[in-house]
Amino acid sequence: ASVAFWLFCYIIEDICCVDKQFYHSKALEGWIIDQCVFTVMVEKMLPELSRHLADLQIPISVISDNWFLCLFVNSLPLRKTLRVWDLMFLEGIDPIFRGALAILTIKKEKSTELRGRSSETAKAHRG
């Protein structure tokens, strides 16, 4: 139990922390900082998807909050989550960013495919 406690402390205090601003503080200061960083990463690395989400007025945080705040525990199958966590314990928070970008990259085709459908639906409703 003691090892689990100290591992939990390490995750909260060292991995999910930006300049002593913690992800899980009352105002989520650490996550807000990394959320801005992740948004810029998506804009630079997945510009089409970023524009698509902006057109739909969907902030990237709506999609990614759960990934970062729960470290993929309830977003990925257990084996994949544990692999990401192995990397996280070795490298810090970077594998969480890479995992989130990978998921968006994989889902990009599906979401941009929906773009055509959503604009068609919007046109039909405006009629």
C-alpha positions, 0 to 999 in steps of 0.5 A: 500500500505504501508503494502505491501511495508514493507512486500516486504522489509521483504521478500527481506531484511530478508528472501531472504538474507544470512549474508547480501548477498541478493538473488536479488543483482546484482550478486545474492550473497545470492542465490549463497550461498543458491544454494550451500546449496541446492545442498548439501542437494539434494546430501545428501537427494536424492543421486540417483537423484543428480547422475542422474543430474550430469551424464546428466551435469545438475546443480540443479540450472537449476531446482531450480533457479526459485523456490527460486528467485520467491518463487514458485509464478510461479511454484506452484498453488496459494493455494500451493504457499500461504501455502508455504508463510505462513510457510515462514513468520513464519519460514524464508527461510527453507520452501522454501528449504523443498518445493523444496526438496518435489517437487524433491522427488515427481518428482524423480521417473519420472526423474529417469524413464527418465534416462533409456530413455535418455541413450537409446536415446544416444546409438541410436544416437551414433549408 
